[in-house]
Amino acid sequence: MTDVVSLSALAVLLALVPGYLTLYLWRRTKTWERPDATDLGTTLLALAASAVDQTLLFPVTTAYILPVRDHLLDHPLRVGGWLFLSLLLVPAVVGAGAGRLSDLVLDIRRRDVGPVRQLLRDLFPQTPPSAWDAFAIQGRGDGRFLVVTFDDDSRVGGLYYTDSYTMTSPQAPGIFLEQEWLLDEHGDLIGALDESRGVLIPSAAKIKHVRVIASKEELDAEAREPRRQSK
């Protein structure tokens, strides 16, 4: 009876712990995270992640563990090494690597304006947890002018381009505009402030809304497009 309980505990340990560690490191490494899953959802995701970890570890398992499966106690170093790989090393590498890959995809989405971004959206569909995260991930402000209005109706405007960035979940939402522009009393852009080297809004908590304005290149391109003749 004791052996059955021990084997059951070991099976649960191997099934859940690697997957949970993989998920934890993935969520800690990537820039934004999805809304919290239910306990059942987390358990199922952990089982799936464990399956991925064990698949990657399969060559080592078949080469070093399978031949001695009936005499594991006679090979403590081999079994200990396999447990280290299975419970710690592989889940850590897979989890952290997946988080970095998520950030790489996010960065390419934000910076690329061509077919690569659309391909990434098709291959890696993402559901951001907030409208602010969606704005950053989908690149709505890329290459455009932004006018930020705060709760007290004060405003700041500037150009959101290559050196600009937006902080997303789980970090505190914020935005950096690489080029600050002067605004008139109506909140319209007048011209760039030559002495400014950008404007940082470290927290979006008091932002009322953000106005996105087409760039000059976009307006010129639209003006050059021939108007469609109505039938």
VENPEBEL-V101002 format. One record per helix or strand of 2 or more residues. SS is the DSSP state (H for helix, E for strand). FROM is the first residue (numbers start at 1). LEN is the number of residues. If there is no record, write none. Layout:
SS_FROM_LEN ; SS_FROM_LEN
This chain:
H_2_28 ; H_39_30 ; H_72_3 ; H_76_36 ; H_115_9 ; H_131_7 ; E_144_7 ; E_155_6 ; E_165_3 ; E_174_4 ; E_179_5 ; E_189_4 ; E_199_3 ; E_207_7 ; H_216_9
